[in-house]
């Protein structure tokens, strides 16, 4: 992979993570349930961590800490749902669906970046980030299963 292409990919990934940070900030603002706000704040911090990790990759000074890749069960709930448009008047169900779809896209992005990475450590980091996104998606799928599917 050329340096130019690598930087282009990193720029794109950083922007996606910044979008996710803003998304979780908005969820905190729009949620009236305190435990959800706390969880969204944790997700926001994780996404900010991803931004920093990607910036560190560019500098080639990233922390080679725990790069173990989690194996997360995919419930495939979001595979059968239509992504709603983001807006201030979203229902709880729409927020959950949008969150699942966003996490799925982030997972797919990092998986693709891992496939294209030449450096083994960078490949592991992208797979670690993909695993984190899979965890987030799984969390939303479990909530959707318990709180939306059982009510309908």
C-alpha positions in Angstrom: 0.0 0.0 0.0 1.4 3.4 -0.9 2.0 6.1 1.7 -0.6 8.3 0.0 -3.3 5.6 0.0 -2.5 4.7 3.6 -2.9 8.3 4.7 -6.1 8.6 2.7 -7.5 5.5 4.5 -6.4 6.8 7.9 -8.0 10.2 7.2 -11.2 8.5 6.3 -11.2 6.2 9.3 -10.4 9.1 11.7 -13.4 11.0 10.2 -15.7 8.0 10.7 -14.6 7.7 14.3 -15.1 11.4 14.9 -18.6 11.0 13.4 -19.2 8.2 15.9 -18.0 10.4 18.8 -20.6 13.0 17.7 -23.3 10.4 17.3 -22.8 9.1 20.9 -22.8 12.7 22.2 -26.1 13.3 20.5 -27.5 10.1 22.0 -26.5 11.3 25.4 -28.3 14.5 24.8 -31.5 12.9 23.5 -31.7 10.1 26.0 -33.8 10.6 29.1 -32.7 7.3 30.8 -29.6 7.8 33.0 -28.1 4.3 32.5 -28.3 4.7 28.7 -26.6 8.1 29.0 -23.8 6.6 31.0 -23.3 3.8 28.4 -23.3 6.2 25.5 -20.7 8.3 27.3 -18.5 5.1 27.6 -19.0 4.4 23.9 -18.1 8.0 23.1 -14.8 7.6 25.1 -14.1 4.3 23.3 -14.6 6.0 19.9 -12.3 8.9 21.0 -9.7 6.2 21.8 -10.0 4.9 18.3 -9.4 8.4 16.9 -6.2 8.6 19.0 -5.1 5.1 18.0 -5.5 5.9 14.4 -3.6 9.2 14.8 -0.8 7.3 16.5 -0.6 4.8 13.6 0.1 7.6 11.3 2.9 8.8 13.5 4.1 5.1 13.8 4.3 5.6 17.5 1.1 3.7 18.5 0.9 1.9 21.8 1.5 -1.9 21.2 -0.6 -2.8 24.2 -3.3 -5.4 24.2 -4.1 -6.1 20.6 -6.1 -9.3 21.3 -9.0 -9.6 18.9 -12.3 -10.4 20.6 -14.6 -13.0 19.1 -18.1 -11.4 19.2 -21.3 -13.2 18.4 -23.2 -11.5 15.6 -26.9 -11.7 16.1 -27.6 -10.5 12.6 -30.6 -8.5 13.8 -29.5 -5.3 11.9 -29.1 -7.3 8.7 -32.9 -7.3 8.3 -33.6 -3.7 9.3 -33.8 -0.6 7.2 -31.5 2.2 8.3 -33.6 5.2 9.4 -32.6 8.8 8.7 -30.9 10.5 11.6 -32.9 13.3 13.2 -33.9 15.0 16.4 -37.3 13.3 16.5 -36.1 9.7 16.3 -37.9 7.0 18.2 -35.9 4.8 20.6 -36.3 1.9 18.1 -34.9 4.1 15.3 -31.9 5.2 17.5 -31.1 1.5 18.2 -31.4 0.6 14.5 -29.2 3.5 13.4 -26.6 2.7 16.1 -26.5 -1.0 14.9 -26.1 0.1 11.3 -23.3 2.6 12.1 -21.4 0.0 14.2 -21.8 -2.6 11.4 -20.3 -0.1 8.8 -17.4 0.7 11.1 -16.8 -3.0 11.6 -16.7 -3.6 7.9 -14.4 -0.6 7.3 -11.8 -1.9 9.9 -12.0 -5.4 8.5 -11.3 -4.1 5.0 -8.4 -2.0 6.3 -7.0 -5.0 8.1 -7.2 -7.0 4.8 -5.3 -4.2 3.0 -2.6 -3.7 5.7 0.9 -4.9 4.9 2.3 -4.4 8.5 1.3 -7.2 10.9 0.9 -4.8 13.9 -1.3 -2.4 11.9 -3.4 -5.4 10.7 -3.9 -6.4 14.3 -4.8 -2.9 15.4 -7.5 -2.7 12.6 -8.8 -6.1 13.7 -8.9 -5.0 17.3 -10.9 -1.9 16.3 -13.2 -4.0 14.2 -13.8 -6.2 17.3 -14.6 -3.1 19.4 -17.2 -2.1 16.8 -18.6 -5.6 16.8 -19.0 -5.4 20.6 -20.9 -2.1 20.2 -23.2 -3.6 17.6 -23.8 -6.7 19.7 -24.8 -4.5 22.6 -27.4 -2.7 20.6 -28.7 -5.9 19.0 -29.2 -7.4 22.5 -31.1 -4.3 23.7 -33.2 -4.3 20.5 -33.9 -8.0 21.0 -35.0 -7.5 24.6 -36.8 -4.2 24.4 -38.1 -3.9 20.9 -38.6 -7.4 19.4 -40.3 -8.7 22.6 -42.7 -5.8 22.7 -43.8 -6.2 19.0 
